[in-house]
Amino acid sequence: MFEMVSTRLSARRIGQPGDVAQAILFVATNSFVTGTAVTVDGGGMISP
């Protein structure tokens, strides 16, 4: 299942906990980012 899903993602791989952690760190440490939702899905929203 993971292999099939990864071929459909723009990132061409399944996300890892570190991918989410990087997004959290970015939002938490950038004072210019306010009131936003960050989608961490490897391009799943834009993939056909």
HUWO-V581668 format. One record per residue. N is the residue number from 1. RES is the residue in one small letter. PSI is psi in radians with two decimals (NA if undefined). Layout:
N|RES|PSI / N|RES|PSI
This chain:
1|m|-0.79 / 2|f|-0.71 / 3|e|-0.75 / 4|m|-0.78 / 5|v|-0.73 / 6|s|-0.53 / 7|t|-0.36 / 8|r|-0.19 / 9|l|2.57 / 10|s|-0.61 / 11|a|-0.29 / 12|r|0.48 / 13|r|2.85 / 14|i|2.42 / 15|g|2.64 / 16|q|2.82 / 17|p|-0.59 / 18|g|-0.52 / 19|d|-0.75 / 20|v|-0.71 / 21|a|-0.68 / 22|q|-0.70 / 23|a|-0.73 / 24|i|-0.77 / 25|l|-0.73 / 26|f|-0.87 / 27|v|-0.67 / 28|a|-0.44 / 29|t|-0.09 / 30|n|1.87 / 31|s|-0.16 / 32|f|-0.17 / 33|v|2.08 / 34|t|2.45 / 35|g|0.94 / 36|t|2.74 / 37|a|2.21 / 38|v|2.12 / 39|t|2.11 / 40|v|1.54 / 41|d|0.27 / 42|g|0.33 / 43|g|0.22 / 44|g|-0.53 / 45|m|-0.42 / 46|i|-0.14 / 47|s|2.54 / 48|p|NA
